[in-house]
């Protein structure tokens, strides 16, 4: 089954989009994935849109704050890793060459978060769950199914996240697979041509239909369809506000086993 009721520490648990054009981006995702939504007021006339698939929360979207707009921050997806104690990890972050972008803070009764930056420049959210564990389903159509780091220094990233989360690694210089407590938990690509970032994959039923749908809805194809031998097909796309993400058709989705 693909329903999740608890995430072990070190597991990717949530993803959300901060958009410079939230209404247009929201309409795009609702149509692309067939998601439902709940609007959560967060003050100042803004809301946090919780996207739903099969009655479970799968991702979220919010408008970009004015101060970030002034800095020229583009629309983007953020990835979050489940942790037991956000505050206890801050010294681990800074002690291993990372930095704290947003210090630990409570998010109403949902949980506690922090944003960090690894030594290679990629930013990541840490999520200490209370009422909101993260995505209620994963690895199925319309849900997140993979997370991936693009960085110019894979060796530094591996050392940092091993110290922070206890991650293990396998694979070669072309593609490094992350394992958390014996379970596949994402990947790392060494690439010098992109800014360091974590990216999310969403599972679609048909990659060709998904690509056509992206462009029909005003999005763009950044990287055309590629095949994963015996695994499926993927493409990097962007929503109408410019936030990049992967869509992937997985031949053999990995059910969630707690």
N, C-alpha and C positions, 0 to 999 in steps of 0.2 A: 504494500500500500504506500501511498505518497503523503499521507497526513502526518504532521509532526506535532507533538505535544511538549517536547523539551529538546533543547539543543545542548550537547556536551560543550564545555568550554573549548574554545579554539575552532569552533565550527562556524562557517558563514551562515548567518541567520536572517539577514534582512537587506533590502536595498531600497533606496529612494532617489527621486529625481528633484533637483532644484532647478527651476526653469525661469528664463527671462520672459517667456510667453506662456504662462501656466494654463490659460484657458484653451489655447490652440493645442498645446502639448497634451493636455488632458483628453480632449476630443480625439486626438490621434491614437492614443493608447487604448481608449475605450473601444474604438472601432477595430484597431489592429488585432487585439487579443480577445475581444468580446468580453472584457472585464465589466463587472459592476463596480459600484463605489459607495463609500460613506464619506461625508464631509465632516471633518473634525475642526471646529473653530479653535484658533490658537491666539486670538487677540489681534488688535490693530486692523480689523477687517480682513484678515487673512485666514486661510484654512489649510489643513493638512489632509489631502485627499488620499484615503485608504482604498486601494484597488482590491477587488475581490474576484476570486475564481472558485467555482464550486462551493460558494458560501464561506470560503476561507480567505483571509488577507494574504496577498502575495507580494505587494510592493506599494509604494506611495509616491506622491508628488506634491510639491509646494512651490509657491512663487519665490523668486530670489529677493532677499532683503535689499533695500536701497543702497546700503553701504557697500555690499558686494557688487552691485551693478556699477557703482562709481569706480570700483577697482578694475572693472572690465572682466570680471569672472564670467566665463561662458556657462551656458546650461550644461549640466552634467549629472550622471548617476553616481551615487556613493554606495559603497559596500560596507557591511557591518559584520563583525565577528562577535559571537557570544562569549562573555567572560563571567566569572563568578564575582569579581570585585574590581570595578573600574579603578577606584582610587589606589588600590594596592599595586597596580601595574604602571603607574606614572613614573616611579623611580626606575623601573625596568626599561621603560621606553627611553628616558633620557640617559640612563647608564649604558645603553647600547647604541648610542649615536643617533637616536630619533629625537623628535621634538613634539611638543604638545601644542596643537593648533587651537583646540577648544578644550579647556579643562573640564573635569568631571562636573556634570550638572544633572539635576533631576528633570525628567520630562513628565510632568504631572504625576499620575500614579502608574504610568506605563513602564517606566524603568529609569535607568541612569546611563548617560552616555558620555563619551569623550571622543574627540577627533585627534588623531596623531599623524605625524609624517615620518616615514621611515628614512634611513640615511640616504636613500637614492632619490628621495623627493616625492614618492607616492603617498597619498593620504588615505586613511582608513578609519572607519568608525569602530568604536568598541561599545558593545551593548550589554548592559547588566539588566536582565529582564525582571520585571515585576508582573504587572497585569498583561503585558504584551510580550510574548516570547519571540516574535518575529513572524516569518512566513508560516502560515498554517499548512500549506502544501508545497512540495518541491518536486523537481525532476519529472514533471508531467506537463502536458500541453497547457500553455498559458501561465506557467510558473517558472521561476528561476531554477536553473539546473547546473550552473557552473560559475566560478569566479576566477579571474585571471589577472595576474600582474604583468604589466609591460614595463621593463626597466633596462637601463643601460648597464647596470651592475648587479647581475643575478647573484653573484657570490655574496655581496654585502647584504642583499635582501634576505637570502637564505639564512645567514648567520643571525640577523636581527630577529626574524620571525621565529626561528628555533628558540632563541632566548626568551622571546615574549610569550609564545604559545606552546612551545615544545613540539613544533611541527617536524616531521621527517620528510625526506625527499627521495625521489627516484627519477630515472630517465637520463637523458644525455644533454649535451650543450644546446641541442635544438629545442627541446621542450622538457621542462622540469615539472614533474608531478608532485603535488603536496599531499601528504597523508597526515591526518589528525586522529590519534587514538586508533590507528589501524584502518581508517576509512578515507577514501579519496575525498579531497577537500579543495581542489582547485589546481591551478598551474601557474608557471612563471615562464615568460618568454624574454630572452635578452634581445633588446632592439634599441639601436641608437637614434632612430629616426622619429621617435615619438616622445612626448613628455611622459615621465613616469606616471602611471596611474593603474588603479584597479578597475576592471571592467566586469560587467555582468552579462551572462547568457540567459536568454529566455527561449524555452522550448516551443517550437511550432509544429503543427501536424505535417505541413508540406512546405519545404523551403522555397520552391519556385513560386507558389501561391503567396507566401509571406513576402517575398521580395517585390512582387507585383503590387501587393497591398500597400507596402511601405510607400512606394512612389505615388500610387494613386491617392494616398492620403496626405501628400505634401512632404513626405520625408525624402531621404536621399540614401543611395547605396555608396558606402565609403570603400568597402572591399567586396568584390563580387563573390559569388558562390564558390566555395572550395569544398573538396571532399575529404572526409576523414576515413581512411581505408577501414572497411568493416564497421564503421562507427556512425556515419551519417554525413550531413552537409551543413556548412555554416556560412554566414555572411556578416560583415560589419555594416550597420546601418545607422542613420541619424534621424531623430524626430524633427518636426518643422522648426523647433527652436534651437536645433544644433547639438543636442545631447546624443552621444554615441553609445551604442550597445550592440551586442551580438544577438542574432536570431540563429537557432540551430534546430535541425531536424535530427533527432537521435533515434537510431535504429533499435537500440535496446536500452530504454531508460532504466536507471538504477533505482529500484524502490527504496524507500526510507525504512530502515530497521533500527528500532531503538533498543 
